[in-house]
Amino acid sequence: AGTCYADHVRITSMKHTQAKGPAYARYHCAQLYRGERFFLQIDSHMDFVQDWDAKILRQWRAAPVAPDSAGAVLTHYPPAEMTDELRDGKVTTHICQGKFEPDGMVSFLSMQHPPKPLPMRTYFLAGGFLFGPGHLVTSVPFDPHLLYLFWGEELLLAARLWTSGYDIFSPSEAVCSH
């Protein structure tokens, strides 16, 4: 990190022999939370559109949350590549279906569609793009005991957020590609 923003960057590291999968890594990353107003969890290989931060905040504020909600969470599987259509705000995705894999695990499917006026309610969650109030990290902490868990992590976190009072939405406009 450059010296201008060194106080904005916190790092955790461990030897590769201590790594125990993505759910375990998310737990360790969440330990870096220091009361920030917002929380953004993404995969490492993302490409963002111009003014993505203002766009996601606008959508988060517009989400039609229930009166007693703990807050809105925006999540989805972003489009696979940065196209002109995505750059121009003409496409987004919505996780709309789950299915059982041959091994019995649940996986999710999404569809692309034109942007919507408001974020769309969903019951599914994508670990690779998750945005919401910072306090979700402490009110629904990541579990350090989900060792080597990949399949099932998103379903578990969606259920934990929902039962803790959060409303889950797909963004009305995509802000990045994956």
C-alpha positions, 0 to 999 in steps of 0.5 A: 500500500502507498504511504497516502493510504497506509492507515486504510489497509489492514493485512492478515497473512498465514503460511499456505499450510495453515490455509483451510479453504474460503470460508476459513479465509473469509473469517480471517478477513472479517477479523480486520473489521474496525467499525467501517460503515460498509462491508464489501466482499468480492473475489480477487479477480473482479473488474469494476465499472466507472463510479461503481462505488456511487452506483452500489451505494445508490442501489443499497439505499434504494433497496425496499427493506422491511421496516424492522430490517437489520439492513439491506445486503446486495449480492449476485454472481456478476456478469462473466466479462466486462462488456460494453453492455455492462459498462453502459449499465444495460445488464445485471444478473439475478440468482434465481434458481437452485439445483442439486448437484449429483453429489447432493450439494446445492448450487445456484444459477443466475440469469442476465437481464436489463437493469431494474428500477430497484434491487430485486429480493432474493433468497440466494447469496454469492460469496464472490460479491456481497455488499451491506452494512459493516455491522453484518460482520459482527452481528452475523460473524463468519464461522472459523470452524467451516474448514475447507467448506466451499459448496454450502457456504453461500446457502448457510450465510444466506440463511444466517443473514436472513434469520438475523433480520437482513433483507437480501437483494440482487443489485438493480445494476451490475457494477463489476464483472467476474 
